[in-house]
Amino acid sequence: MSVSGGSVASEYQFANAGIRFVAELMFKNVHPPTRLVMACFDESGKLHDSDIVAFGGCVGSPDYIDQFSTQWAERLRRDGLAYTSMKDAMHFNGSYSRWDGNETKRDAVLRDLTAMIADSELLMISSPMTSAQFKALPPEQRRRLWNDPQYCGFEACIAGILKDSQDTALHVVCDLSEQYSEKCITLFNKLRSRNRVVKERCFGISFADDEHHAGLQAADLIAYCARADHQRAARPPEPIVDALISTLTSHGGEGGWFVYRADGAGIGHG
C-alpha cells in the first residue's frame, strides 16, 4: 500500500463514509434524533499463551474518526510507516523491521500516537480478563462462553458503550481475523436477538484489515496496553509500554464488572 499523497487517509475516510451513508438511511426519520457512533475493536493476547487477554478499542462519530484518521496517517507518514501495530513495534517486525534496535525512533512514534488517542474526543474502552480463571472453569461453563474469553470481552464492551451513551446508535468495526470474524458475527446477532436495547441501538457490524484502518490501529494499541497493565504484577511492562499506559490513563476513567452467572446460559446472557 502506498502512503504518498494522502492515500492512507483517503482509504480510511472512504470506509467511514460508507458506514455513515448506511446510517443516514436508517436513522434519518428517528425521533428523537439518534447520534451515530462507530466502535473500533481489537483483541490482545491469546488464551493458550497469555496470562491476561484483553478486548478493547475506541468509540467516536464517523466524522470525528475521519479527522482522527487523517492525523494518524500524517504522523505515520512522517517516518515512512504504512501502518502500526504494537506487536510489530515491540518486536521490530512489519513496518518497523527496518528500525531494528532503534528504540528511540520507535518510542517517539508510539508516544505521539498514544498522545493523539489520549487527547482526542474518542471514548476508550477495554475488557481485560485472566486466562487462568477462565481455564479453571468447568468444561460446560467454558463451552457456554464459547471457549474463549475474548467473546466475553466483546459482549462486555458493547454493553459498556451502550450504558455510557444513552442516545447513540452503534456500528461495530472489528479487525479482520480468520479466528474471530465468523463467531463475532454470530455473537452480534445473538446479542441483538436476546437484548432489546442492543437490537434497537446496534445496527451493524463490519470487518476491516487493520493495516488500512486507523481506528483499528488505535484499538490495537489500547487493547495491548490494557493487557500489559493488568499483568504487571506478574510481568512488569517494558518502560515504553508503561509510559504509554500512563498517557492513556492520564485523564482518569471508570471501571465496572460484567458478570456471567455460573448457572447462566453464557454468551449473550451477561
Salt bridges, closest charged atoms under 4 A:
GLU11 OE1 - HIS212 ND1 2.85
GLU43 OE2 - LYS46 NZ 3.20
ASP49 OD2 - HIS48 NE2 3.43
ASP51 OD2 - ARG235 NH2 3.89
ASP63 OD1 - ARG20 NH1 3.10
ASP66 OD2 - ARG20 NH1 3.42
ASP79 OD2 - ARG75 NH1 2.77
ASP107 OD1 - ARG106 NE 2.87
ASP112 OD2 - ARG75 NE 2.73
ASP112 OD2 - ARG78 NH2 3.99
ASP119 OD1 - HIS251 NE2 3.56
GLU140 OE2 - ARG143 NH2 2.41
GLU140 OE2 - ARG144 NH1 3.57
ASP167 OD1 - ARG35 NH2 3.68
GLU200 OE1 - ARG196 NH1 3.15
ASP229 OD1 - ARG232 NE 2.90
ASP242 OD1 - ARG232 NH2 2.70
ASP263 OD2 - ARG261 NH2 2.91
